[in-house]
Amino acid sequence: MADSEAGAATPYPYVSSRATNLDLSQLPPVYVLATHLSIDEQHEAEDVLSGGGAPLTYDIKEANLVLANVSRTRRAKSELQWKGVRLENVSSEDGLHVSRSAPAPGDSTPAKKRRLANARDSRGQRAVEVIDPSTASETEEEQVDTKPLSQLSLSRVSTSSSVETSYPSSIPESFTDKVKVVRLDWLNDSLIAGKIQSLGPYTIYEAKLLRTGEPALESLSMVKSVAIKPHSMIEKSPYLKEGVFPGIVERANADPKPAIKRYNKHSRIRDAAKRDVLGKSFSSSTQAASQPNTQSITRPTQLLHQTTSEYDEAVSSTLPALPDWVKEKKLYACERATPLNSPNKDFIAELKKIKLARMLTLDEIGVRAYSTSIASLAAYPYPIQSTREILALPGCDQKITQLFHEYKTTNHLQAVEDLEADPALKVLREFYEIWGVGAKTAREFYYDKGWRDLDDIVEHGWRTLSRVQQIGVKYYDEFLTKISRAEVESITATITHHAKLVTDANVETIIVGGYRRGKTESGDVDVILSHRNEAMTYNLIDRVVRSLEKEGWITHTLTLNLTNTKRNQEPLAISAAIQGGHGFDTLDKALVVWQDPAWPTKEADLAANPRAKNPNPHRRVDIIISPWRTVGCAIAGWTSGTTFQRDLRRYAKYRKGWKFDSSGVRERGTGRWIDLEGWSNKRTRCTSWQEAERKVFEGMGLVYREPWDRCTG
């Protein structure tokens, strides 16, 4: 049986004579970091330490030696800071030691790529190779591989009875006011060697501790309900005295109560989700750490200062006349024009940052509220001068007014600065930008898995990712690069050519998404294919994708749905629509990774190296198929901004009693299909997709809005 299989069968093989007889009593207070360890693995390491007489502590602030399953200096430092350890600033040369393996002579391959060279997925295939050019300057810190404790070589520790019962464990250096983060391999190698190994080669990070005034003890002495002074607390914890390290049970009993919770996961963002963003900080601080969890740090409320002269003077005469949609209090974004470039775009950009934070905290109500406010502000055609204008806008309340007042006064929002400074939110944003990762999954990566960057995902969770997520990580930087309008048109021309090859020359191609709304750059390419003959759109997506793959335009097909074909291209049934789970779109579609197979020096490059890589960037492309009978609904849905789409559905529901879907419209009460585009009568059928889209707006009782007037975000 392979070592990995043996480790899986008995994942925690720590009990051995060598492990129990190793003398660790001369170590300084030791803490085992839970990062990248399961609870059982952490317990096993702690048992080995306590069995050897090590002064084990469960408060990292008391530790001078931290054992961790991490590999990089910056990560070790971040873990200490996240847990509230106060460190003195040290230079990069002061006390930092990283054990690293040297690459082979002449090997210029980045460390990150080398780590993935032998990685394999669950089917035994070589894992996707991820190369991040931004890490070129970080390779010195990233060449130490971490691994689950169950895979360490502790299983190879001999249980022979001929082993000496104790070993000298001289620790020549002083640990006073110092903390060292040491790789967990040190403990493993010490057990194998039968004696304590030097800490130097295993040290990842070293820094001086700030213990001025013992703030943790001072804060406890200020609580009236605890009648224990700091000095008496020190007396009751004899292991804090230099050179005295009794057994773990005795020390635990001697510690002051209440006892420290060992596995209480601290979630700044989850707590922040329950608080109002305005006037409060997401960032942790020393002061906050010493206060009860029920307290929060708040700033003085920004008051709206107004004088009586503002009312005496005819302020309204200096302000532009309010648009009709404001006077009529039209709440739905589909009832008004929202241009691409708003005169209030700078303030809106700040609000979008708060909205993103609400999304990452899974605050759905907050996301909807900010989306409504942002769409209303974006539709307002004048630069906002007064808070009275904001209060007049549908969907904007006193909170938005206060934010605008603060922004107008200081040219920034403190809430946004707090959010951008929060380390947890920075990581969540990075994970959220991975294709195939939503807000909920990003939070699982951060809180449940303990990952802090893309390297953690690759090193510790690659095999647990879905195929879409693996591709999202592999092409992370390329997918974030925007696509020009010229490139969007070029990709669409290629798709059109292959669609005509598998059908005929009458196939219709419509570019939707941000391109049709007038954006100069797009994050992906959205293309709708349709044909007046419904037989041609039946299973069309499969034929188009196969043709494109054959010529090498598509490198990965991540999703290929035949939902509409399977229901005979009928609009979504009302029973399925009411049950939910289908989202806004139920059409046939394919989500693919696109790459131009040709480049100027292709022949020369392949002649020199048959395995030369294509330098063209990878793009995200969505190909959607719509039957002609409901092509107007598909185009309206896929063209409009997110809030415009949402309000289109809400308007249909509350004003018409209909269920709007990109596959068509049905009456909620009876399930009857509403033929907005006149398909049932050959004389009234639309002759163009532009006409079909206009009939959808007309049939719903809405004024038709040009694509560039649906930019709600």
C-alpha positions in Angstrom: 0.0 0.0 0.0 1.3 3.5 -0.9 2.3 5.9 1.9 -0.7 8.1 1.1 -3.1 5.2 1.4 -1.6 4.1 4.7 -1.8 7.6 6.0 -5.5 7.7 5.0 -6.2 4.4 6.8 -4.5 5.6 10.0 -4.3 9.3 9.7 -2.8 10.2 13.1 -0.1 7.6 13.9 1.5 9.6 16.8 1.5 7.1 19.7 5.0 5.6 19.9 7.7 5.1 22.5 9.8 7.6 20.7 7.1 10.2 20.8 6.2 9.7 24.5 9.8 9.7 25.7 11.1 12.8 23.9 11.9 15.4 26.5 10.4 18.7 25.4 10.2 20.3 28.9 12.9 23.0 28.1 11.0 24.5 25.3 9.4 27.9 25.8 5.5 28.1 25.8 4.3 26.4 22.6 1.2 27.0 20.6 -0.1 24.8 17.7 -1.6 26.9 14.9 -4.8 25.4 13.6 -4.4 26.7 10.0 -4.5 23.8 7.4 -5.0 21.3 10.2 -8.1 19.4 11.1 -9.2 19.4 14.8 -8.0 15.8 15.2 -4.6 16.7 13.6 -4.2 19.7 15.9 -5.1 17.5 19.0 -2.5 14.9 18.0 0.2 17.5 17.8 -0.8 18.9 21.1 -0.8 15.4 22.7 2.8 14.8 21.4 3.9 18.1 22.9 2.2 17.6 26.2 3.4 14.0 26.4 7.0 15.2 26.1 6.5 17.8 28.9 6.4 20.8 26.6 4.8 23.9 28.2 1.8 23.9 25.8 -0.5 27.0 25.8 -3.8 27.6 24.2 -3.4 31.3 24.1 -1.2 32.4 21.2 -0.4 35.6 23.0 1.4 33.7 25.7 3.4 31.6 23.2 7.0 32.2 22.3 7.1 29.2 19.9 4.4 28.6 17.3 4.2 25.4 15.3 2.4 25.9 12.0 1.6 24.0 8.8 2.4 27.1 6.7 5.3 27.8 4.4 5.7 31.5 3.8 6.9 34.4 6.0 4.1 36.8 5.1 1.5 34.2 5.9 3.1 33.4 9.3 3.2 37.1 10.1 -0.4 37.5 9.0 -1.6 34.6 11.2 -0.1 36.2 14.3 -1.6 39.6 13.5 -5.0 38.1 12.8 -5.0 36.5 16.2 -4.1 39.7 18.0 -0.4 39.1 18.7 1.3 42.5 19.0 4.6 42.6 17.1 7.4 45.1 16.8 8.1 46.2 13.2 11.3 44.4 12.1 13.3 44.8 8.9 13.2 42.0 6.3 16.7 41.0 7.4 16.0 41.0 11.1 15.3 37.6 12.5 13.6 36.1 9.4 14.6 32.6 8.4 13.0 30.6 5.6 14.0 27.0 4.9 13.8 26.6 1.1 14.8 24.0 -1.4 17.0 25.1 -4.2 15.8 24.5 -7.8 17.8 22.4 -10.2 20.7 24.1 -11.9 19.4 26.2 -14.8 15.8 25.8 -13.7 14.1 29.2 -14.0 10.7 27.8 -13.5 8.7 29.9 -10.9 8.2 28.2 -7.6 4.5 28.2 -8.0 4.7 26.4 -11.3 7.1 23.8 -9.9 4.7 23.0 -7.0 2.0 22.1 -9.5 4.3 20.1 -11.8 3.5 16.8 -10.1 0.0 17.7 -8.8 -2.8 15.4 -10.1 -6.5 15.6 -10.0 -8.9 13.0 -8.6 -8.8 11.0 -11.9 -5.0 10.7 -11.8 -4.5 13.2 -14.5 -1.9 16.0 -14.3 -3.5 19.0 -12.6 -4.0 22.2 -14.4 -0.9 24.3 -14.5 -1.3 27.7 -12.9 1.2 30.4 -13.6 0.8 33.8 -11.9 3.4 36.3 -13.2 2.7 38.5 -10.3 4.5 36.1 -8.0 7.9 36.2 -9.8 9.4 38.3 -7.0 7.9 36.1 -4.2 9.5 32.8 -5.1 12.0 33.0 -2.2 9.2 32.8 0.3 7.1 30.2 -1.5 9.4 27.3 -2.1 8.5 25.5 1.2 5.7 23.0 0.7 3.1 22.5 3.4 1.0 19.4 3.6 -1.7 17.9 5.8 -0.4 16.6 9.1 -1.8 13.2 8.2 0.7 13.0 5.3 3.8 13.9 7.4 6.4 11.2 7.9 5.4 10.7 11.6 4.0 7.4 10.4 7.6 6.3 9.8 8.6 6.8 13.5 9.9 3.6 14.9 8.3 2.1 18.0 11.4 0.2 19.0 11.9 -0.3 22.7 15.6 0.2 22.4 15.2 3.9 22.0 16.7 6.1 24.8 14.1 7.4 27.2 15.2 11.0 27.2 17.2 13.4 25.1 19.0 16.6 25.9 17.0 19.5 24.5 19.2 22.5 24.8 17.7 25.7 23.6 20.7 28.1 23.6 18.9 31.3 22.6 16.6 33.3 24.8 12.9 33.6 23.9 12.1 36.5 26.2 9.8 38.9 24.4 10.2 37.0 21.2 8.0 34.8 19.1 9.1 32.2 16.5 6.9 30.5 13.9 8.4 27.1 13.1 7.2 24.6 10.5 5.5 21.6 12.0 8.1 19.4 10.2 10.4 20.3 13.0 8.4 18.2 15.4 8.1 15.3 12.9 11.9 15.3 12.3 12.7 15.5 16.0 10.5 12.4 16.6 12.2 10.5 13.8 15.7 11.5 14.9 14.9 10.8 18.6 16.2 14.2 19.7 15.3 17.8 19.4 16.5 19.3 16.1 17.8 22.8 15.7 15.0 25.3 15.1 17.0 27.4 12.6 16.3 25.5 9.4 12.6 25.2 10.2 12.0 28.8 11.3 9.6 30.7 9.0 9.2 34.0 10.9 10.7 35.6 14.0 9.8 38.9 15.6 9.8 40.7 18.9 6.7 40.9 21.0 5.1 44.0 22.4 4.2 43.3 26.0 4.2 46.9 27.3 1.9 47.1 30.3 0.4 43.7 29.6 -2.8 45.2 28.0 -4.8 42.0 28.3 -4.3 41.8 32.0 -4.9 45.5 32.4 -8.2 45.3 30.6 -9.4 42.5 32.8 -8.5 44.4 36.0 -10.8 47.2 34.8 -13.9 45.0 34.8 -15.6 45.5 38.1 -17.2 42.0 38.1 -13.8 40.3 38.1 -12.2 40.9 41.5 -8.8 39.7 40.5 -5.8 41.9 40.1 -3.2 41.4 37.4 -0.5 40.4 39.9 -2.7 37.8 41.5 -3.5 36.4 38.1 0.2 36.0 37.4 0.6 34.3 40.7 -2.1 31.8 39.8 -0.4 31.0 36.5 3.0 29.7 37.7 4.0 28.6 34.2 4.4 32.3 33.3 7.3 32.4 35.7 10.6 32.0 34.0 11.9 28.4 34.0 8.8 26.8 35.6 6.7 24.6 33.3 4.5 22.2 35.2 2.1 19.6 33.6 -0.6 20.8 31.3 -3.4 19.7 33.7 -1.9 21.6 36.6 -1.4 24.7 34.5 -4.9 24.6 33.1 -6.4 24.3 36.6 -4.2 27.2 37.7 -5.2 29.5 34.9 -7.7 32.3 35.8 -11.3 31.8 34.8 -13.2 32.1 32.6 -11.1 29.7 30.5 -10.1 30.5 27.0 -12.3 28.9 24.3 -10.0 26.8 22.2 -11.9 26.5 19.0 -14.0 29.6 18.9 -13.6 30.8 15.3 -13.6 34.6 15.1 -15.5 36.0 12.1 -15.2 39.7 11.7 -17.3 39.7 8.6 -20.1 37.6 10.0 -20.3 39.9 12.9 -20.1 42.9 10.6 -23.0 41.6 8.6 -25.3 42.1 11.6 -24.2 45.7 12.0 -25.0 48.7 10.0 -22.1 49.6 7.6 -22.6 53.3 8.1 -20.6 54.7 11.0 -18.9 51.4 12.0 -15.6 49.8 11.2 -15.1 46.3 9.9 -11.4 46.4 10.9 -10.3 44.8 14.2 -8.1 46.7 16.6 -6.4 46.2 19.9 -9.1 48.2 21.7 -11.8 46.1 20.1 -10.0 42.9 21.0 -10.1 43.8 24.7 -13.8 44.6 24.7 -16.8 42.2 24.9 -18.0 40.9 21.6 -21.3 42.7 22.1 -19.6 46.1 21.8 -18.7 47.7 18.5 -16.6 50.7 17.5 -18.6 53.5 16.2 -17.9 57.0 14.9 -19.9 60.1 15.7 -22.9 60.4 13.4 -22.5 62.9 10.6 -25.3 65.4 11.1 -26.9 67.3 8.2 -26.2 70.9 9.0 -28.7 73.3 7.5 -29.5 76.9 8.3 -32.8 78.7 8.2 -31.5 80.8 5.3 -31.6 77.6 3.2 -35.3 77.6 3.6 -35.9 81.3 3.4 -34.0 81.5 0.1 -35.7 79.8 -2.8 -33.3 76.9 -3.0 -35.6 75.1 -5.4 -35.1 77.9 -8.0 -31.4 77.0 -8.2 -32.0 73.3 -8.7 -33.0 71.7 -12.0 -36.6 70.6 -12.5 -37.1 67.1 -11.3 -37.7 64.5 -14.0 -41.2 63.1 -14.5 -40.2 59.7 -13.2 -39.1 61.3 -9.9 -42.3 63.3 -9.6 -44.3 60.2 -10.3 -42.2 58.1 -7.9 -41.5 55.3 -10.4 -39.6 52.8 -8.4 -38.8 50.2 -11.1 -35.6 50.8 -13.1 -37.3 49.5 -16.3 -39.6 52.6 -16.2 -36.9 55.1 -16.7 -33.7 55.7 -18.8 -30.4 55.0 -17.1 -27.4 56.2 -19.3 -24.0 54.6 -19.4 -22.2 57.7 -18.0 -24.0 59.3 -15.0 -23.0 62.8 -13.8 -22.9 61.3 -10.3 -20.7 58.4 -11.2 -18.0 59.1 -8.6 -20.4 58.9 -5.7 -22.1 55.9 -7.2 -18.7 54.2 -7.4 -18.3 54.5 -3.7 -21.8 53.1 -3.1 -20.9 50.1 -5.3 -18.0 49.3 -3.0 -20.4 49.2 0.0 -22.8 47.1 -2.0 -20.0 44.6 -2.8 -19.2 44.3 0.9 -22.9 43.6 1.6 -22.7 40.9 -1.0 -19.7 39.3 0.5 -21.3 39.3 3.9 -24.4 37.5 2.4 -26.6 40.5 3.3 -29.2 40.0 0.5 -31.5 42.7 1.9 -28.6 45.2 1.9 -27.6 44.3 -1.6 -31.1 44.9 -3.0 -31.4 48.2 -1.1 -28.1 49.5 -2.4 -28.9 48.2 -5.9 -32.2 50.2 -5.9 -30.5 53.3 -4.7 -27.6 53.1 -7.1 -30.0 52.6 -10.1 -32.1 55.6 -9.0 -29.0 57.8 -8.7 -27.6 56.6 -12.0 -30.9 57.6 -13.7 -30.9 61.1 -12.3 -29.7 63.3 -15.2 -28.1 66.1 -13.2 -25.2 66.5 -10.9 -26.6 66.3 -7.4 -26.2 69.5 -5.4 -28.5 69.1 -2.5 -29.5 66.3 -0.1 -33.1 67.3 -0.8 -32.6 66.0 -4.4 -31.6 62.5 -3.0 -34.6 62.3 -0.7 -36.8 63.0 -3.7 -35.4 60.0 -5.6 -37.3 56.7 -5.4 -35.4 54.1 -3.4 -33.1 56.6 -1.7 -33.6 57.1 2.0 -31.9 59.0 4.9 -28.9 56.7 4.9 -28.0 57.5 1.3 -28.5 61.2 2.1 -26.1 61.0 5.0 -23.5 59.2 2.8 -23.9 61.8 0.2 -23.4 64.6 2.7 -20.3 63.0 4.0 -18.9 62.5 0.5 -19.7 66.0 -0.5 -18.0 67.4 2.7 -14.9 65.2 2.8 -14.7 63.8 -0.8 -14.6 60.2 0.6 -16.6 57.8 2.7 -15.1 56.5 5.9 -17.2 53.3 5.7 -15.6 52.6 2.3 -12.1 53.2 3.7 -12.9 50.8 6.6 -14.1 48.1 4.2 -11.0 48.5 1.9 -8.7 48.3 4.9 -10.3 45.1 6.3 -7.9 42.1 5.6 -10.7 39.6 5.5 -12.7 41.5 2.9 -9.6 41.8 0.7 -9.3 38.1 0.6 -13.0 37.5 0.0 -12.9 40.0 -2.9 -10.0 38.1 -4.5 -11.8 34.8 -4.1 -15.1 36.3 -5.4 -13.4 37.3 -8.6 -12.6 33.6 -9.4 -14.8 32.4 -12.2 -17.2 29.9 -10.7 -16.9 31.2 -7.2 -19.8 33.1 -5.6 -19.9 35.1 -2.3 -21.0 32.0 -0.3 -18.2 29.8 -1.7 -15.7 32.6 -1.2 -16.7 32.7 2.5 -16.3 28.9 2.7 -12.8 29.1 1.3 -11.9 31.8 3.9 -13.7 30.6 7.1 -14.2 26.9 6.7 -11.0 26.1 4.7 -8.8 28.8 6.2 -7.4 29.8 2.9 -6.0 33.3 2.5 -4.9 33.6 -1.1 -4.8 31.8 -4.4 -1.6 29.9 -3.4 -3.5 28.3 -0.5 -6.2 27.2 -2.9 -3.7 25.6 -5.2 -1.6 24.0 -2.4 -4.3 22.8 -0.1 -7.5 22.5 -2.0 -6.9 22.0 -5.7 -8.5 18.6 -5.9 -11.6 19.8 -4.0 -12.4 22.5 -6.6 -14.9 22.0 -9.3 -13.6 22.0 -12.9 -15.0 25.5 -13.5 -13.3 26.8 -10.4 -10.0 25.2 -11.4 -10.2 26.9 -14.8 -11.1 30.2 -13.0 -7.9 29.9 -10.9 -5.8 28.9 -13.8 -6.8 31.8 -16.0 -7.5 34.2 -13.1 -5.5 37.2 -14.4 -6.6 36.7 -18.0 -10.2 36.6 -17.1 -9.9 39.9 -15.2 -8.4 41.5 -18.3 -11.1 43.5 -20.2 -12.1 42.7 -23.8 -12.1 45.5 -26.4 -15.1 46.1 -28.6 -13.0 45.1 -31.7 -12.2 41.8 -30.1 -15.8 41.2 -29.2 -16.8 41.7 -32.8 -14.1 39.4 -34.0 -15.2 36.6 -31.7 -18.8 37.1 -32.7 -17.9 36.9 -36.4 -16.2 33.6 -35.9 -19.3 32.2 -34.0 -21.6 33.4 -36.7 -19.5 31.7 -39.4 -19.7 28.4 -37.6 -23.4 28.8 -36.9 -24.0 29.2 -40.6 -21.9 26.2 -41.4 -24.2 23.9 -39.3 -27.5 25.7 -40.3 -27.8 28.1 -43.2 -27.2 31.7 -44.1 -30.4 32.9 -42.4 -29.1 32.4 -38.8 -29.3 35.7 -36.7 -26.5 36.8 -34.4 -27.0 39.4 -31.7 -24.2 40.7 -29.4 -25.8 41.5 -26.0 -24.4 42.3 -22.6 -22.2 45.3 -21.8 -21.2 45.6 -25.5 -24.7 46.4 -26.6 -25.1 48.8 -23.7 -22.2 50.8 -25.2 -19.3 49.8 -22.9 -15.8 50.4 -24.4 -14.6 47.2 -22.7 -16.3 44.0 -21.6 -15.6 41.3 -19.0 -16.9 38.6 -21.2 -18.7 38.1 -24.6 -22.4 37.3 -24.7 -23.9 36.3 -28.1 -27.5 35.1 -28.9 -28.1 32.9 -32.0 -31.6 32.6 -33.4 -33.3 31.4 -36.6 -36.9 31.9 -38.0 -37.1 28.2 -38.5 -37.4 26.6 -35.1 -36.0 23.3 -36.4 -32.7 25.1 -36.9 -32.4 26.2 -33.3 -33.2 22.8 -31.9 -30.0 21.4 -30.4 -28.1 24.1 -32.2 -25.8 24.9 -29.3 -24.3 21.4 -29.4 -23.6 21.6 -33.1 -22.0 25.1 -32.9 -19.7 24.2 -30.0 -18.5 21.0 -31.7 -17.6 23.0 -34.8 -15.7 25.6 -32.9 -13.9 23.0 -30.8 -12.8 21.2 -34.0 -11.0 24.3 -35.2 -9.5 25.0 -31.8 -11.3 28.2 -30.9 -12.8 26.7 -27.7 -10.2 25.3 -25.3 -12.7 24.3 -22.5 -16.4 23.8 -22.5 -17.5 24.4 -18.9 -21.3 24.3 -19.2 -23.5 23.1 -22.1 -27.2 23.3 -21.3 -30.0 21.9 -23.5 -32.8 23.0 -21.1 -34.9 24.6 -23.8 -34.4 21.8 -26.4 -35.5 19.2 -23.8 -38.8 21.0 -23.3 -39.3 21.3 -27.1 -38.3 25.0 -27.1 -41.5 26.0 -25.2 -41.4 28.9 -22.7 -40.7 27.7 -19.2 -43.8 26.2 -17.6 -45.3 28.3 -14.8 -45.1 25.4 -12.3 -41.4 25.2 -12.8 -41.0 28.9 -12.8 -42.8 29.4 -9.5 -40.8 26.6 -7.9 -37.6 28.6 -8.6 -34.1 27.4 -9.1 -34.0 28.5 -12.8 -32.8 32.1 -12.4 -33.5 34.6 -15.1 -32.5 32.3 -18.0 -33.6 28.8 -19.0 -32.4 28.9 -22.6 -29.9 26.5 -24.3 -26.5 27.9 -23.7 -22.8 27.1 -23.5 -20.2 28.8 -21.2 -16.8 28.3 -22.8 -13.2 29.4 -22.6 -12.1 31.0 -25.9 -8.7 31.5 -27.4 -7.7 32.5 -30.9 -5.7 29.6 -32.2 -3.6 31.7 -34.6 -0.8 34.1 -33.8 1.8 35.9 -36.1 4.8 33.7 -35.2 2.9 30.4 -34.9 4.8 28.5 -37.6 8.2 29.6 -36.4 7.4 28.9 -32.8 6.1 25.4 -33.5 9.1 24.7 -35.7 11.5 25.6 -32.9 9.3 23.9 -30.2 6.4 21.7 -31.1 4.9 22.3 -27.7 5.1 26.1 -27.9 2.3 27.8 -26.1 -0.3 30.0 -27.7 0.3 33.6 -26.4 -3.2 34.8 -27.1 -5.3 35.5 -23.9 -8.2 33.2 -22.8 -11.6 34.8 -22.8 -15.0 33.9 -21.3 -17.7 33.5 -23.9 -21.4 32.8 -23.4 -23.3 31.4 -26.5 -27.1 31.5 -26.1 -29.7 30.0 -28.4 -33.2 31.4 -28.6 -36.1 30.3 -30.8 -37.6 33.1 -32.9 -41.0 33.0 -31.2 -39.4 34.6 -28.0 -36.2 36.1 -29.3 -37.3 39.6 -28.0 -37.6 38.4 -24.4 -34.1 36.8 -24.7 -32.5 39.9 -26.1 -34.3 42.2 -23.5 -33.1 40.0 -20.7 -29.5 39.5 -21.8 -28.9 43.1 -22.8 -30.1 45.0 -19.8 -28.2 45.8 -16.6 -28.6 43.6 -13.6 -31.0 45.9 -11.7 -32.9 46.6 -14.9 -33.4 42.8 -15.4 -34.5 42.4 -11.8 -37.0 45.2 -12.0 -38.3 43.9 -15.3 -39.2 40.7 -13.5 -40.7 42.5 -10.5 -42.7 44.8 -12.8 -44.1 41.8 -14.7 -45.0 40.1 -11.4 -46.6 43.0 -9.4 -48.0 45.1 -12.2 -49.1 42.4 -14.7 -49.4 39.2 -12.7 -46.9 37.6 -15.2 -43.8 35.5 -14.9 -41.0 37.0 -17.1 -38.2 34.7 -18.3 -35.8 35.0 -21.1 -37.6 32.0 -22.7 -41.0 33.9 -22.7 -43.8 35.3 -20.5 -46.5 33.3 -18.8 -49.6 34.3 -16.7 -49.1 33.4 -13.1 -52.6 32.3 -12.4 -53.3 30.1 -15.4 -49.8 29.4 -16.8 -51.0 30.6 -20.2 -48.2 31.8 -22.5 -48.4 35.5 -23.2 -47.4 35.9 -26.9 -46.0 39.5 -26.7 -44.2 39.2 -30.0 -47.2 38.1 -32.1 -45.8 34.8 -33.1 -49.2 33.0 -33.2 -50.4 35.0 -36.2 -48.1 34.8 -39.3 -49.2 38.3 -40.3 -48.1 39.8 -37.0 -44.8 37.9 -36.7 -41.8 40.1 -36.2 -39.5 40.5 -39.3 -36.5 41.4 -37.2 -35.2 40.9 -33.7 -35.2 44.6 -33.1 -38.9 44.7 -33.7 -39.4 41.7 -31.4 -37.6 43.4 -28.5 -39.7 46.6 -29.0 -42.9 44.5 -28.9 -41.9 43.0 -25.5 -41.7 46.5 -24.0 -44.9 47.6 -25.7 -46.7 44.4 -24.6 -45.7 45.0 -21.0 -46.9 48.6 -21.1 -43.4 50.1 -20.9 -41.6 52.8 -22.9 -38.9 51.2 -25.0 -35.5 52.0 -23.6 -32.4 51.9 -25.9 -29.7 49.5 -24.7 -27.5 52.4 -23.7 -30.3 53.6 -21.4 -30.4 50.4 -19.4 -27.1 50.8 -17.6 -28.2 50.2 -14.0 -25.2 48.0 -13.1 
